[in-house]
């Protein structure tokens, strides 16, 4: 029986098992996988995963869902807490989740370097979030998470998802997106800081945005942009992901 959802947790429970096969294919599930699932909800996806992989770590913020997450299998452990605050398992090799809407972007951004053993992500998110991950420069969808994901990963799959697979039905479209780790820039933490600062004031020029964020003075930012062949009027959305790596290096 479906429990009343809590809007503050961005809950939309997966109820249609027909989508599970698509998830399994995009996630390229294998018997040796150790999967991290954020927001298992009623355990529909968790059970599917448990039958196909070596171990499932599930992290659920809603303690009231505990009765529904019993008996999922001997290879499943469930931790109750905020996935942005609890210590996530470092042995996870894949992240496969119907991500709660309100934490999808930060979960992905933090997992890129925070969970270095993750080799593949397969996540159900709002369609606009899925589009944002691999958006091109100079588009409305392009932002900090686009840069970070594209610096580390390559997209391997995409599948639009009907609103009917969830209860309650969301008021937005969703999609499954899969991507595989390809590389990791040196000093990614520094690059991440520069990217976050660059998009913190996206209507402003990069020198102004970086100065307002406390990452560099306007003069230093202007000089760094000049070093990578960009002028002081450039805004964050104009730079391709590799240019942010060059900018971070030039700002040293």
Secondary structure, DSSP 8 states (H G I E B T S, - for coil): ------GGGT--EE--GGGHHHHHHHTT--TT-EEEEE--TTSHHHHHHHTTSSEEEEEES-GGGGGGGSSS-TTEEEEES-TTTS---TT--EEEEE--GGGHHHHHHHHHHHSTT--EEEEEEEHHHHHHHT--TTSTT--HHHHHHHHHEEEEEEEEE-GGGEES--SS-EEEEEEEE----TTHHHHHHHHHHHHHTTTS-HHHHHHHTTSS-HHHHHHHHHHTT--TT--GGGS-HHHHHHHHHHT-
